[in-house]
Amino acid sequence: MGAGGEGSALVIRGEAGIGKTTLLAAASASARDQGFTVLEASAHRFESELSFGVCVQLFQAIAREENGVAFEGAAELARAALEESGGGLAVPGEDRTLPRINGLYWLCANLAERSPLVVSVDDAQWADVPSLRFLHFLARRLEGLAVVLVVALRPGAAPEDASEPLNDLVAGDRARLVVPAALGATSGARLIEAELGAPERQFTEACLSLSGGNPLYLGELLRGARDRGLEPTAASVEALSELRSERIAESVVERVGSLGDGARRLVDAAAVSGGRLQLREAAELAGLDAAEAETIVDALASCAVLSPGEPISFAHPLVQAAVYEEIPAAARAGIHLGVAELLHETGAGHESVAAHLLDAERRGPDWVLDELEAAAAAAMAHGSPAAAARYLQRAIEEAPAADRRAQLLVMLGLAETESGDAAGFGHLAAGVELLPAPEARAGALLGLGMALTMQAEVARATDAYIQGLEEVTELEGPVARDLEMLCEIGRVNDREARPESLPRLEALARDPTVDDSPTGRMLLAQVAAERGYQGGSVAELRELAERALAPGIDDEEPAAFWTCLLAAYAYDDCDDYDSAELAIASGLRLARRRGSVVQASAACHPRAFVNMRRGRIEEALADARTSVEGAEKGWRIALPSSRALLAEAHLERGELDLAAAAVRLPGGDEPWRRLISFVWLLALRGRVLLEQGEPADSLATMLECGELCEVAHLTNPAVIAWRSPAALAASRLGRPEHARELARAELALARDFGTPRAIGIAETTLGLVLADEEGIDHLRTALAVLEGSPARLEHTRTLVHLGAALRRSGQRREARDPLREGLDLARRCGALALAEQALAELQAAGGRPRRYELSGADSLTPSERRVSAMAADGLSNPQIAQALFVTRRTVETHLTNAYRKLDISSRDELAAALVDAG
């Protein structure tokens, strides 16, 4: 299992004591005998707050001993999950666990290259949420990996926040579920014989009935029978029935009590510590000398309370739970503080210390506050804001001084905001009021605003930005400027805040030092994009984008990625698609280097625009889907425009139902209306309505889009050409004057900006709403403008419309050439709806369409084309898989299909075979 390269997942689910741990141990021993590498971990109820705690158990030894080979490629991201600091990410509000999980997956893949691998986790119901998410991630991607995942868990015992990822793991398609059965008569009789001698049938039946066939409960029952001198006969059944098989706690207390008070103190310390203490540490907590403690441990092991050896651990988790529950609450809190202090003194991880401080006595020593705050920072870095919030709430209970309390409240507010807890706003506001320095207050508000912006809560985000700006209004210096720039960059995402924010952005861009900081470069790129939205000078747009991307700024700075994307939007508006793609490629490299799934998805957003305009509909569809997925994972601010892109791609493919579904936003429109990206969705919704034969609704939607664009200072038809579909809708409604007015207004704006695509769209629209030769003249003008343009989709559309207009005017022969060319280009673009229209018009014009068969590069799916292009660029299969966040088997499948469709046999032939992809 797994050795042949096919991974598998096994989930062992059963009640406590049914034998899950024994099955895991047997599986691991068998795997080792077969040459597998075995990684094991056991989750603990007191460690469920430790971010990636189970993963640390699994891989920490590898990390300590490894010389680096196992951590090559994307596996390097796993180190952030295995280290105390957890690393950091540039995206506020992003799901920070995803890069670590992806890294851990590739660490498993790299280890499995050497020898088949077993990943074994016991008591997974107590595992921390990030580790559970990794196990689920791994279970879904085992195809092609020599990895066996074995997980044991107890149903119904998981904390509330762990229930969902645990259920996902159990319900996974590749997970095989095993539920151990209760002991039968034969196996039960063997256990009884080993403890008491050969049993009579009635005695066996009574034992199994009283214990429910549970091996642990049966063992306790037999231990009680032995202590009372019962024989395994029918005559002992009545006395046996007086023993309760469930009385584990009583039985353990009796056994421990018989060994004296020192044994009780040592067992209590071990129970509170979670079974992780060495003998010396347990003795120290119990107030025993080493020799005395060793004697007691041996005695407790002989009576099945503790397991032999170190660290001090219990014979079974139920035994530990029974001991823990018997400790009075006050005494338990004191022991937790003692364990925390011991861990603190030995330099244990902050989250390990804080896990005990959560249940420890309040008002402890000064170091308690430091440990809780450090644990919260580590949890945030690991992507566990809910755990960070719990540490911070506990820290505040230590009643810190006012300045420290302010800092903790701010951290708590940001953690709660990121985890979706509405209480965060109140805590952050309270903390900001207590902060003494305006820069600190502004920084806290900026962090809140950025997190809220990412979550598409732009109204609240704008309130936070405005408060932050008020703090730095009277201040000078680079920190104040950076805060002001970031606040304004955030505010422009709010359609209602833009009229006030845009002039401030322009003023900040005139600062002579703006080029000298990463934040300043990001602001320049934002201003470039904004100039594009407002129809500024193409030369100025390009100059600003070039300044933003000029060498000299550290790529590791968080702003670098977003600078690349903003510059790409500006280049796209200028019809400079080559420069846009270079900027996007730079952004993608940064996202992949950081392992940010959200950033990688965000980079597909501008690339979808570019691919659409270049007539690469399949690639645009793939990018739009990825962008929507990224928006759903944390970049929610772009969800409306991402869904608009998805709708546009479906519309071009003739998939009207899918396009209509894409323009329906989750929760309705109202939560999204203040987002600047909402206007793109309205524009596509209007187009969909027009195609559905609803011109009145289409026109109303387009006019609403236009009103919102005007308010938002988004007036350039190169960005959103809302007047063109509005004109077509008005024309269908029999309102020719209104249609011509809209089309001429758009043409004037397009000529002012001067890009071929915008002019071509406007000229084509005017040609469609005008009659006879005048309309044809405008269509010919549009074609002349677009022929030298990289906007291949609009060029193709204009060819088809010109041919159709010529055919309708009776010029059937003249119509055939543009229709043939338009049909050929539409097919190559993947614009299936346009191709169908061209074919019908060509046949009506008496032309015979050339036989068309999808072959070569045109026959590749978007995923096959993307993987093939990366392979042609020299990337290996693992590198492609890591860059695209897919499995190696997926890459192999795409390449196999591509080789067959391209009729080639090796990677060396890929580059030449892809040339005709265009």
NUTIDO-895146 format. One record per residue (C-alpha): x, y negated, z negated; residue in three letters. Coordinates in steps of 0.5 Angstrom, whole numbers, plus 500, padded with zeros to 3 digits. Layout:
<recs>
X,Y,Z,ALA .
...
</recs>
This chain:
<recs>
500,500,500,MET .
503,494,502,GLY .
510,497,505,ALA .
508,497,512,GLY .
507,490,512,GLY .
499,490,511,GLU .
498,486,504,GLY .
492,488,500,SER .
489,486,493,ALA .
486,490,488,LEU .
481,487,482,VAL .
480,491,476,ILE .
474,489,472,ARG .
472,492,466,GLY .
470,490,458,GLU .
476,490,453,ALA .
479,496,451,GLY .
477,500,457,ILE .
484,501,460,GLY .
485,496,465,LYS .
492,494,462,THR .
494,501,462,THR .
492,502,469,LEU .
496,496,471,LEU .
502,498,467,ALA .
501,505,471,ALA .
501,501,478,ALA .
507,497,476,SER .
511,503,474,ALA .
509,507,481,SER .
511,501,485,ALA .
518,500,482,ARG .
519,508,483,ASP .
517,506,491,GLN .
522,501,491,GLY .
517,495,490,PHE .
519,488,487,THR .
514,488,481,VAL .
512,481,478,LEU .
508,481,472,GLU .
504,476,468,ALA .
499,477,462,SER .
495,471,461,ALA .
493,469,454,HIS .
487,465,451,ARG .
491,460,448,PHE .
495,458,454,GLU .
489,457,459,SER .
491,449,459,GLU .
498,450,461,LEU .
498,448,469,SER .
501,454,473,PHE .
503,458,466,GLY .
501,464,469,VAL .
505,463,476,CYS .
511,461,471,VAL .
511,468,468,GLN .
511,471,475,LEU .
516,467,478,PHE .
521,464,473,GLN .
526,469,473,ALA .
526,469,480,ILE .
527,461,480,ALA .
533,462,475,ARG .
537,467,478,GLU .
535,465,485,GLU .
541,462,489,ASN .
536,459,494,GLY .
534,463,500,VAL .
527,465,497,ALA .
526,458,496,PHE .
527,456,504,GLU .
522,452,508,GLY .
515,451,505,ALA .
517,455,499,ALA .
521,450,496,GLU .
515,446,494,LEU .
514,452,489,ALA .
519,449,485,ARG .
514,443,483,ALA .
510,448,480,ALA .
515,452,476,LEU .
518,446,473,GLU .
516,442,467,GLU .
516,435,471,SER .
511,438,477,GLY .
514,433,482,GLY .
510,428,485,GLY .
505,426,491,LEU .
504,419,494,ALA .
496,420,495,VAL .
492,418,489,PRO .
486,422,488,GLY .
489,428,492,GLU .
489,435,490,ASP .
496,436,488,ARG .
496,443,487,THR .
495,445,494,LEU .
502,443,496,PRO .
505,448,490,ARG .
500,453,492,ILE .
502,453,499,ASN .
510,453,496,GLY .
508,459,492,LEU .
505,463,497,TYR .
511,462,502,TRP .
515,464,496,LEU .
512,471,496,CYS .
512,471,503,ALA .
520,470,503,ASN .
521,475,497,LEU .
517,480,501,ALA .
521,480,507,GLU .
527,483,502,ARG .
522,489,499,SER .
515,490,499,PRO .
512,486,493,LEU .
507,487,487,VAL .
504,481,484,VAL .
501,484,477,SER .
496,479,473,VAL .
493,482,466,ASP .
487,478,463,ASP .
486,474,469,ALA .
480,471,465,GLN .
484,467,461,TRP .
489,464,466,ALA .
490,457,468,ASP .
486,454,474,VAL .
492,452,478,PRO .
494,459,477,SER .
487,462,479,LEU .
487,458,485,ARG .
494,461,487,PHE .
492,468,486,LEU .
485,466,491,HIS .
490,463,496,PHE .
494,469,496,LEU .
489,474,496,ALA .
486,471,503,ARG .
492,471,506,ARG .
495,478,505,LEU .
495,480,512,GLU .
501,481,515,GLY .
505,481,508,LEU .
508,486,505,ALA .
505,484,498,VAL .
500,488,493,VAL .
496,483,489,LEU .
493,487,483,VAL .
489,483,478,VAL .
485,485,471,ALA .
480,481,468,LEU .
474,482,463,ARG .
467,479,465,PRO .
464,474,462,GLY .
470,471,458,ALA .
473,466,462,ALA .
472,458,460,PRO .
467,454,464,GLU .
472,451,469,ASP .
476,457,470,ALA .
469,461,472,SER .
469,458,480,GLU .
476,460,482,PRO .
475,467,478,LEU .
469,468,482,ASN .
472,466,488,ASP .
478,471,487,LEU .
473,477,485,VAL .
469,476,491,ALA .
474,475,496,GLY .
474,479,503,ASP .
480,482,502,ARG .
480,484,495,ALA .
478,491,493,ARG .
474,491,486,LEU .
475,497,481,VAL .
471,498,475,VAL .
474,503,470,PRO .
468,508,468,ALA .
467,510,461,ALA .
471,516,458,LEU .
467,523,460,GLY .
467,529,455,ALA .
473,532,458,THR .
478,526,457,SER .
475,524,451,GLY .
476,531,448,ALA .
483,530,450,ARG .
484,524,446,LEU .
480,527,440,ILE .
485,533,440,GLU .
491,529,440,ALA .
489,525,434,GLU .
485,530,430,LEU .
486,537,433,GLY .
481,541,438,ALA .
474,538,437,PRO .
467,541,437,GLU .
462,539,442,ARG .
458,536,438,GLN .
463,532,435,PHE .
466,529,442,THR .
459,527,444,GLU .
458,523,437,ALA .
465,520,438,CYS .
463,518,445,LEU .
456,516,444,SER .
459,511,438,LEU .
464,508,442,SER .
461,508,448,GLY .
466,511,452,GLY .
471,505,451,ASN .
478,508,449,PRO .
480,502,445,LEU .
474,503,441,TYR .
474,511,441,LEU .
481,510,438,GLY .
479,505,432,GLU .
474,510,431,LEU .
478,516,430,LEU .
483,512,426,ARG .
478,511,421,GLY .
476,519,421,ALA .
483,521,420,ARG .
484,516,414,ASP .
477,519,411,ARG .
480,526,412,GLY .
474,528,417,LEU .
475,534,421,GLU .
473,534,428,PRO .
467,539,427,THR .
459,538,428,ALA .
459,538,420,ALA .
463,531,420,SER .
458,528,425,VAL .
454,525,420,GLU .
460,522,416,ALA .
462,520,423,LEU .
456,516,424,SER .
457,511,418,GLU .
464,509,421,LEU .
462,503,426,ARG .
467,503,433,SER .
466,496,433,GLU .
469,494,427,ARG .
476,492,430,ILE .
477,486,425,ALA .
475,490,419,GLU .
480,496,421,SER .
486,491,422,VAL .
485,487,416,VAL .
485,493,412,GLU .
491,496,415,ARG .
495,489,415,VAL .
493,488,408,GLY .
496,495,406,SER .
502,492,407,LEU .
502,486,403,GLY .
501,478,403,ASP .
508,478,408,GLY .
505,482,413,ALA .
499,478,413,ARG .
503,471,414,ARG .
507,474,419,LEU .
501,477,423,VAL .
497,470,423,ASP .
503,467,425,ALA .
504,472,431,ALA .
496,471,433,ALA .
496,464,433,VAL .
503,463,437,SER .
499,467,442,GLY .
504,473,442,GLY .
510,469,444,ARG .
515,469,438,LEU .
521,472,437,GLN .
522,476,431,LEU .
527,470,428,ARG .
521,465,429,GLU .
516,469,427,ALA .
519,470,420,ALA .
521,463,420,GLU .
513,461,420,LEU .
511,466,415,ALA .
517,464,410,GLY .
520,471,411,LEU .
527,473,411,ASP .
529,477,418,ALA .
530,484,414,ALA .
524,483,411,GLU .
520,481,417,ALA .
523,487,421,GLU .
521,492,416,THR .
514,489,416,ILE .
514,489,424,VAL .
516,496,424,ASP .
510,498,420,ALA .
505,494,424,LEU .
507,497,430,ALA .
507,504,427,SER .
499,503,425,CYS .
498,500,432,ALA .
497,493,430,VAL .
503,490,434,LEU .
507,493,440,SER .
514,495,438,PRO .
520,491,440,GLY .
520,483,442,GLU .
517,478,443,PRO .
512,480,437,ILE .
506,482,441,SER .
500,485,439,PHE .
498,492,441,ALA .
491,490,445,HIS .
489,483,446,PRO .
482,485,442,LEU .
487,486,436,VAL .
490,479,436,GLN .
483,476,437,ALA .
481,480,431,ALA .
486,477,427,VAL .
486,470,429,TYR .
478,470,428,GLU .
480,472,421,GLU .
484,466,419,ILE .
480,460,416,PRO .
480,454,420,ALA .
484,450,416,ALA .
490,455,415,ALA .
489,456,423,ARG .
490,449,424,ALA .
496,448,420,GLY .
499,455,423,ILE .
498,451,430,HIS .
502,445,428,LEU .
508,450,425,GLY .
508,453,432,VAL .
508,447,436,ALA .
514,444,431,GLU .
518,450,432,LEU .
517,450,440,LEU .
518,443,440,HIS .
525,444,436,GLU .
527,449,441,THR .
526,445,447,GLY .
520,449,450,ALA .
515,446,455,GLY .
511,440,453,HIS .
505,443,455,GLU .
507,449,451,SER .
507,445,445,VAL .
501,441,447,ALA .
497,447,448,ALA .
498,448,440,HIS .
497,441,438,LEU .
490,441,441,LEU .
488,446,435,ASP .
493,443,430,ALA .
492,439,424,GLU .
491,431,426,ARG .
495,425,424,ARG .
502,430,425,GLY .
509,427,425,PRO .
511,422,431,ASP .
513,427,435,TRP .
506,430,436,VAL .
504,424,440,LEU .
510,424,445,ASP .
509,431,446,GLU .
502,430,448,LEU .
503,424,452,GLU .
509,428,456,ALA .
504,434,457,ALA .
499,430,460,ALA .
504,427,465,ALA .
506,434,467,ALA .
499,436,468,ALA .
498,430,472,MET .
504,432,476,ALA .
502,439,477,HIS .
495,437,479,GLY .
491,439,473,SER .
488,432,471,PRO .
482,435,467,ALA .
488,438,462,ALA .
491,432,462,ALA .
485,428,460,ALA .
484,433,454,ARG .
492,432,452,TYR .
490,425,452,LEU .
484,425,448,GLN .
488,429,443,ARG .
493,424,443,ALA .
488,418,441,ILE .
486,422,435,GLU .
493,421,432,GLU .
491,414,431,ALA .
497,411,435,PRO .
499,403,434,ALA .
495,398,439,ALA .
500,398,445,ASP .
501,406,445,ARG .
493,406,445,ARG .
493,402,451,ALA .
497,406,455,GLN .
494,412,453,LEU .
487,410,454,LEU .
489,408,461,VAL .
492,414,462,MET .
486,418,460,LEU .
482,413,464,GLY .
486,415,471,LEU .
486,422,469,ALA .
478,423,468,GLU .
477,419,474,THR .
481,424,478,GLU .
478,430,475,SER .
471,426,477,GLY .
469,425,470,ASP .
465,418,470,ALA .
468,417,463,ALA .
474,415,466,GLY .
472,408,468,PHE .
470,406,461,GLY .
477,409,458,HIS .
481,405,463,LEU .
477,398,462,ALA .
478,399,454,ALA .
486,400,456,GLY .
487,395,460,VAL .
484,390,455,GLU .
489,392,450,LEU .
495,392,455,LEU .
500,386,453,PRO .
503,385,460,ALA .
499,382,466,PRO .
503,387,471,GLU .
502,393,467,ALA .
494,391,467,ARG .
494,390,475,ALA .
498,396,476,GLY .
493,400,472,ALA .
487,397,476,LEU .
491,398,482,LEU .
492,406,480,GLY .
484,406,479,LEU .
483,402,485,GLY .
487,407,490,MET .
484,413,486,ALA .
477,410,487,LEU .
478,408,495,THR .
481,416,496,MET .
474,418,493,GLN .
470,413,498,ALA .
468,409,491,GLU .
469,403,495,VAL .
465,398,491,ALA .
468,400,484,ARG .
475,400,488,ALA .
474,393,490,THR .
472,391,483,ASP .
478,394,480,ALA .
482,391,486,TYR .
479,384,484,ILE .
481,385,477,GLN .
488,387,478,GLY .
489,381,483,LEU .
486,376,478,GLU .
492,379,473,GLU .
498,377,478,VAL .
495,371,481,THR .
499,366,477,GLU .
506,371,477,LEU .
512,371,482,GLU .
517,376,484,GLY .
517,383,488,PRO .
513,387,483,VAL .
507,382,483,ALA .
507,381,491,ARG .
507,389,491,ASP .
501,389,487,LEU .
498,384,491,GLU .
499,387,497,MET .
497,394,495,LEU .
490,391,492,CYS .
489,387,499,GLU .
490,394,503,ILE .
486,397,499,GLY .
480,392,499,ARG .
480,392,507,VAL .
477,399,507,ASN .
470,395,503,ASP .
466,392,509,ARG .
463,387,504,GLU .
470,385,502,ALA .
474,384,508,ARG .
472,377,510,PRO .
475,375,504,GLU .
481,380,504,SER .
483,379,511,LEU .
486,372,510,PRO .
490,374,504,ARG .
493,380,508,LEU .
495,375,514,GLU .
498,370,509,ALA .
502,376,505,LEU .
504,378,512,ALA .
508,371,513,ARG .
512,372,507,ASP .
519,372,510,PRO .
521,378,505,THR .
515,382,507,VAL .
520,386,511,ASP .
524,388,506,ASP .
520,393,502,SER .
516,399,503,PRO .
510,396,501,THR .
511,390,505,GLY .
512,395,511,ARG .
506,398,510,MET .
502,391,510,LEU .
505,389,516,LEU .
502,396,519,ALA .
496,394,516,GLN .
496,387,519,VAL .
497,390,526,ALA .
491,395,526,ALA .
487,389,523,GLU .
489,385,529,ARG .
487,390,534,GLY .
480,391,530,TYR .
479,383,531,GLN .
482,383,539,GLY .
489,379,537,GLY .
494,379,542,SER .
497,386,545,VAL .
504,383,544,ALA .
503,381,537,GLU .
500,388,535,LEU .
506,391,538,ARG .
511,387,535,GLU .
508,388,528,LEU .
508,395,529,ALA .
515,395,531,GLU .
517,391,525,ARG .
513,396,520,ALA .
517,402,523,LEU .
524,399,524,ALA .
529,403,520,PRO .
532,401,514,GLY .
526,403,509,ILE .
527,410,505,ASP .
522,415,508,ASP .
521,418,501,GLU .
517,412,499,GLU .
510,413,498,PRO .
508,408,503,ALA .
512,411,509,ALA .
507,416,511,PHE .
501,411,511,TRP .
506,406,515,THR .
506,411,520,CYS .
499,412,521,LEU .
497,405,521,LEU .
502,403,526,ALA .
499,409,530,ALA .
492,406,530,TYR .
495,399,532,ALA .
499,403,538,TYR .
492,407,540,ASP .
488,400,541,ASP .
494,397,545,CYS .
493,404,550,ASP .
500,405,548,ASP .
499,413,546,TYR .
506,415,547,ASP .
508,410,541,SER .
502,412,537,ALA .
504,419,538,GLU .
511,418,536,LEU .
509,414,530,ALA .
504,420,528,ILE .
509,425,529,ALA .
514,421,524,SER .
508,421,519,GLY .
507,429,520,LEU .
514,430,518,ARG .
513,426,512,LEU .
507,430,510,ALA .
510,437,511,ARG .
516,435,508,ARG .
512,433,502,ARG .
507,439,503,GLY .
501,434,502,SER .
495,438,506,VAL .
491,432,505,VAL .
497,427,509,GLN .
497,433,514,ALA .
490,432,515,SER .
490,425,515,ALA .
495,425,521,ALA .
490,428,525,CYS .
485,423,525,HIS .
489,418,529,PRO .
492,424,533,ARG .
484,426,535,ALA .
483,419,537,PHE .
489,419,542,VAL .
488,426,544,ASN .
481,424,546,MET .
483,418,550,ARG .
488,422,554,ARG .
483,427,556,GLY .
485,433,551,ARG .
478,434,549,ILE .
480,441,546,GLU .
486,438,542,GLU .
482,432,540,ALA .
476,437,537,LEU .
482,441,533,ALA .
485,435,530,ASP .
478,432,528,ALA .
476,439,525,ARG .
482,438,521,THR .
481,431,519,SER .
474,433,516,VAL .
477,438,512,GLU .
482,433,509,GLY .
477,428,508,ALA .
473,434,504,GLU .
479,435,500,LYS .
481,428,498,GLY .
481,423,503,TRP .
474,422,503,ARG .
474,415,505,ILE .
475,417,512,ALA .
470,422,512,LEU .
465,418,516,PRO .
470,416,522,SER .
473,424,522,SER .
466,426,523,ARG .
465,421,528,ALA .
471,424,532,LEU .
468,431,531,LEU .
461,429,534,ALA .
465,425,540,GLU .
469,432,542,ALA .
462,436,541,HIS .
459,431,546,LEU .
464,431,551,GLU .
464,439,551,ARG .
456,438,552,GLY .
455,441,545,GLU .
449,436,543,LEU .
447,440,537,ASP .
453,440,534,LEU .
454,433,535,ALA .
448,431,532,ALA .
450,435,526,ALA .
457,432,525,ALA .
453,425,525,VAL .
449,427,519,ARG .
453,425,512,LEU .
453,429,506,PRO .
448,425,501,GLY .
445,421,507,GLY .
448,414,509,ASP .
447,410,503,GLU .
454,412,499,PRO .
458,411,505,TRP .
455,404,508,ARG .
460,400,505,ARG .
466,404,508,LEU .
469,401,514,ILE .
469,408,517,SER .
462,408,517,PHE .
461,404,523,VAL .
465,409,527,TRP .
459,414,525,LEU .
454,409,527,LEU .
457,408,534,ALA .
457,416,535,LEU .
450,417,532,ARG .
447,412,537,GLY .
451,416,543,ARG .
448,422,541,VAL .
441,419,540,LEU .
442,417,547,LEU .
444,424,550,GLU .
438,427,546,GLN .
433,422,550,GLY .
432,417,544,GLU .
434,411,548,PRO .
430,406,543,ALA .
433,409,537,ASP .
439,409,540,SER .
439,402,541,LEU .
437,400,534,ALA .
443,404,532,THR .
448,401,536,MET .
445,394,534,LEU .
446,396,527,GLU .
453,398,528,CYS .
454,391,532,GLY .
451,387,526,GLU .
456,391,521,LEU .
462,390,526,CYS .
461,383,526,GLU .
460,382,518,VAL .
467,386,518,ALA .
471,382,523,HIS .
471,389,527,LEU .
470,385,534,THR .
475,389,539,ASN .
471,393,544,PRO .
478,397,545,ALA .
476,399,538,VAL .
469,400,538,ILE .
465,399,544,ALA .
458,399,541,TRP .
455,394,547,ARG .
456,399,552,SER .
452,405,550,PRO .
447,400,547,ALA .
447,397,554,ALA .
445,404,557,LEU .
440,405,552,ALA .
437,398,554,ALA .
437,400,561,SER .
433,406,560,ARG .
428,402,556,LEU .
427,398,562,GLY .
430,392,559,ARG .
435,390,565,PRO .
437,383,562,GLU .
438,385,555,HIS .
443,391,558,ALA .
447,386,563,ARG .
447,381,557,GLU .
451,387,553,LEU .
455,389,558,ALA .
458,382,560,ARG .
459,380,553,ALA .
463,387,552,GLU .
467,386,559,LEU .
469,378,557,ALA .
471,381,550,LEU .
475,387,553,ALA .
478,382,558,ARG .
481,377,553,ASP .
484,383,549,PHE .
487,386,556,GLY .
487,393,555,THR .
485,398,561,PRO .
481,403,557,ARG .
477,397,554,ALA .
476,393,561,ILE .
475,400,565,GLY .
469,402,560,ILE .
466,395,560,ALA .
466,395,568,GLU .
463,402,568,THR .
458,400,564,THR .
456,394,568,LEU .
456,398,574,GLY .
451,403,571,LEU .
446,397,569,VAL .
447,393,576,LEU .
443,395,582,ALA .
446,397,589,ASP .
452,395,592,GLU .
454,390,586,GLU .
454,396,581,GLY .
458,400,586,ILE .
463,394,586,ASP .
464,394,579,HIS .
465,401,579,LEU .
471,401,584,ARG .
474,395,580,THR .
473,400,573,ALA .
477,405,577,LEU .
482,401,580,ALA .
484,398,573,VAL .
484,406,570,LEU .
488,409,575,GLU .
494,407,572,GLY .
492,408,565,SER .
494,413,560,PRO .
486,413,559,ALA .
485,419,563,ARG .
478,421,560,LEU .
475,414,562,GLU .
478,415,569,HIS .
475,421,570,THR .
468,419,567,ARG .
469,413,572,THR .
470,417,578,LEU .
464,421,577,VAL .
460,415,576,HIS .
462,412,582,LEU .
461,418,586,GLY .
454,419,583,ALA .
452,411,585,ALA .
455,412,592,LEU .
451,419,593,ARG .
444,415,590,ARG .
446,409,595,SER .
446,414,601,GLY .
453,414,602,GLN .
454,422,601,ARG .
460,423,605,ARG .
464,417,601,GLU .
461,420,594,ALA .
465,427,595,ARG .
472,425,594,ASP .
471,421,587,PRO .
466,427,585,LEU .
471,432,587,ARG .
477,429,583,GLU .
472,427,577,GLY .
470,435,577,LEU .
477,437,577,ASP .
480,432,572,LEU .
473,433,567,ALA .
475,441,567,ARG .
482,440,566,ARG .
480,435,560,CYS .
475,440,557,GLY .
470,435,558,ALA .
465,440,560,LEU .
459,436,560,ALA .
462,431,565,LEU .
464,437,569,ALA .
457,439,569,GLU .
454,432,571,GLN .
460,432,577,ALA .
458,439,579,LEU .
451,437,580,ALA .
452,431,584,GLU .
457,434,588,LEU .
452,439,590,GLN .
447,434,591,ALA .
452,430,596,ALA .
453,436,600,GLY .
460,438,598,GLY .
462,444,596,ARG .
466,445,590,PRO .
473,448,590,ARG .
473,455,586,ARG .
475,454,579,TYR .
478,459,574,GLU .
480,457,567,LEU .
487,460,567,SER .
494,458,565,GLY .
495,452,560,ALA .
488,450,561,ASP .
485,457,558,SER .
489,456,552,LEU .
485,454,546,THR .
487,448,542,PRO .
490,452,536,SER .
494,457,542,GLU .
496,450,545,ARG .
499,447,539,ARG .
502,453,536,VAL .
505,454,543,SER .
508,447,544,ALA .
511,448,537,MET .
514,454,539,ALA .
517,451,546,ALA .
520,446,541,ASP .
524,451,538,GLY .
521,452,531,LEU .
520,459,529,SER .
514,463,527,ASN .
515,462,519,PRO .
516,454,521,GLN .
510,454,525,ILE .
506,457,520,ALA .
509,453,514,GLN .
508,446,518,ALA .
500,448,520,LEU .
499,451,513,PHE .
497,458,516,VAL .
500,465,516,THR .
505,468,520,ARG .
500,473,522,ARG .
496,467,525,THR .
502,464,529,VAL .
503,471,532,GLU .
496,472,534,THR .
496,465,537,HIS .
503,466,541,LEU .
501,473,543,THR .
494,471,546,ASN .
498,465,549,ALA .
503,469,553,TYR .
498,474,556,ARG .
494,467,558,LYS .
500,464,561,LEU .
503,471,564,ASP .
510,470,560,ILE .
513,475,556,SER .
518,470,552,SER .
519,464,548,ARG .
524,461,553,ASP .
518,461,558,GLU .
514,457,554,LEU .
516,450,556,ALA .
515,451,563,ALA .
509,455,563,ALA .
506,449,559,LEU .
508,443,564,VAL .
501,444,567,ASP .
497,442,560,ALA .
498,435,562,GLY .
</recs>
